[in-house]
Each structure stands twice: as C-alpha cells, then as structure tokens.
C-alpha cells in the first residue's frame, strides 16, 4: 500500500477548500483510498501536469476538482500538494 503524506501547506488549503465544498468530501475520501491502493486506477485519471506545475501530477476527485500530487512511486510515497478546481493554479 502507498503511503500518503501531506505537504506543509496542504492541510490549511484542504480545510479552506472543504469549508466551501463540503459536498465533495465523500468523493475526495474515495479518491484518496483509490490513490493509496492503486494510484493508476482509471477513475483517478492520473496525469503529469505542464507549465509551471510540470514537477507535479494530478488526480481527479471528479470532473471539476482535482488533487495536485508529488508522485514519488519509487519510495511508495505520494505527497498531497494542493486540492482545488482544474482552473485553480497552485
């Protein structure tokens, strides 16, 4: 099983995000469980980001919201960096 870690700034961003989007939380929890058990599960739509976020990858919570991750599979660790809409820039 993959270890999920949180970037230093992630928890504050997640709290703020879920205050605005409480209805997304069950989908978020499901996405985290899938990420932990099978990061390549098709419903996560894992993909590498481009531009100034090219260092990171992204997984989808749903069609509107995503989680930006630092995908370090060699160490069996995934670091959550940001959560928000696909239009939000980290």
LOFILO-305854 format. One record per residue (C-alpha): z, y, x; residue number from 1. Coordinates in nm, 3 decimals. Layout:
N
+---------+---------+---------+-----+
!       w !       v !       u ! num !
+---------+---------+---------+-----+
!       Z !       Y !       X ! NUM !
...
+---------+---------+---------+-----+
//
This chain:
90
+---------+---------+---------+-----+
!       w !       v !       u ! num !
+---------+---------+---------+-----+
!   0.000 !   0.000 !   0.000 !   1 !
!  -0.085 !   0.351 !   0.118 !   2 !
!   0.196 !   0.598 !   0.187 !   3 !
!   0.166 !   0.928 !   0.001 !   4 !
!   0.310 !   1.234 !   0.174 !   5 !
!   0.319 !   1.599 !   0.072 !   6 !
!   0.208 !   1.892 !   0.285 !   7 !
!   0.476 !   2.156 !   0.328 !   8 !
!   0.319 !   2.392 !   0.075 !   9 !
!   0.217 !   2.123 !  -0.176 !  10 !
!   0.536 !   2.090 !  -0.381 !  11 !
!   0.551 !   2.461 !  -0.461 !  12 !
!   0.183 !   2.462 !  -0.562 !  13 !
!   0.227 !   2.149 !  -0.775 !  14 !
!   0.529 !   2.292 !  -0.959 !  15 !
!   0.335 !   2.610 !  -1.037 !  16 !
!   0.028 !   2.411 !  -1.144 !  17 !
!   0.220 !   2.180 !  -1.378 !  18 !
!   0.405 !   2.468 !  -1.543 !  19 !
!   0.063 !   2.588 !  -1.660 !  20 !
!  -0.091 !   2.244 !  -1.721 !  21 !
!   0.184 !   2.012 !  -1.848 !  22 !
!  -0.070 !   1.805 !  -2.042 !  23 !
!  -0.239 !   1.695 !  -1.717 !  24 !
!   0.075 !   1.537 !  -1.568 !  25 !
!   0.020 !   1.182 !  -1.710 !  26 !
!  -0.335 !   1.181 !  -1.568 !  27 !
!  -0.201 !   1.313 !  -1.237 !  28 !
!   0.056 !   1.031 !  -1.214 !  29 !
!  -0.218 !   0.776 !  -1.286 !  30 !
!  -0.439 !   0.929 !  -1.014 !  31 !
!  -0.152 !   0.914 !  -0.762 !  32 !
!  -0.088 !   0.547 !  -0.841 !  33 !
!  -0.458 !   0.465 !  -0.802 !  34 !
!  -0.464 !   0.659 !  -0.475 !  35 !
!  -0.163 !   0.465 !  -0.348 !  36 !
!  -0.307 !   0.125 !  -0.445 !  37 !
!  -0.681 !   0.174 !  -0.394 !  38 !
!  -0.798 !   0.513 !  -0.260 !  39 !
!  -1.160 !   0.406 !  -0.307 !  40 !
!  -1.122 !   0.331 !  -0.680 !  41 !
!  -1.435 !   0.470 !  -0.853 !  42 !
!  -1.242 !   0.675 !  -1.110 !  43 !
!  -1.087 !   0.885 !  -0.831 !  44 !
!  -1.433 !   0.998 !  -0.715 !  45 !
!  -1.308 !   1.034 !  -0.357 !  46 !
!  -1.536 !   1.259 !  -0.156 !  47 !
!  -1.535 !   1.473 !   0.156 !  48 !
!  -1.524 !   1.849 !   0.096 !  49 !
!  -1.759 !   2.102 !   0.254 !  50 !
!  -1.738 !   2.454 !   0.389 !  51 !
!  -1.400 !   2.583 !   0.497 !  52 !
!  -1.237 !   2.273 !   0.341 !  53 !
!  -1.455 !   2.026 !   0.536 !  54 !
!  -1.147 !   1.885 !   0.706 !  55 !
!  -1.021 !   1.756 !   0.370 !  56 !
!  -1.125 !   1.519 !   0.096 !  57 !
!  -1.074 !   1.540 !  -0.276 !  58 !
!  -0.989 !   1.300 !  -0.558 !  59 !
!  -1.028 !   1.378 !  -0.925 !  60 !
!  -0.747 !   1.389 !  -1.177 !  61 !
!  -1.011 !   1.441 !  -1.447 !  62 !
!  -1.344 !   1.623 !  -1.467 !  63 !
!  -1.176 !   1.964 !  -1.436 !  64 !
!  -0.884 !   1.913 !  -1.195 !  65 !
!  -0.855 !   1.762 !  -0.850 !  66 !
!  -0.614 !   1.691 !  -0.569 !  67 !
!  -0.716 !   1.803 !  -0.220 !  68 !
!  -0.600 !   1.548 !   0.035 !  69 !
!  -0.590 !   1.491 !   0.407 !  70 !
!  -0.724 !   1.136 !   0.409 !  71 !
!  -0.584 !   0.953 !   0.714 !  72 !
!  -0.654 !   0.594 !   0.623 !  73 !
!  -0.612 !   0.460 !   0.979 !  74 !
!  -0.239 !   0.525 !   0.960 !  75 !
!  -0.216 !   0.412 !   0.597 !  76 !
!  -0.114 !   0.768 !   0.504 !  77 !
!  -0.259 !   1.018 !   0.258 !  78 !
!  -0.122 !   1.372 !   0.264 !  79 !
!  -0.149 !   1.573 !  -0.057 !  80 !
!  -0.251 !   1.928 !   0.030 !  81 !
!  -0.335 !   2.107 !  -0.296 !  82 !
!  -0.378 !   2.050 !  -0.668 !  83 !
!  -0.593 !   2.261 !  -0.897 !  84 !
!  -0.926 !   2.306 !  -1.064 !  85 !
!  -1.251 !   2.233 !  -0.888 !  86 !
!  -1.314 !   2.609 !  -0.885 !  87 !
!  -0.989 !   2.687 !  -0.703 !  88 !
!  -1.020 !   2.723 !  -0.328 !  89 !
!  -0.731 !   2.606 !  -0.112 !  90 !
+---------+---------+---------+-----+
//
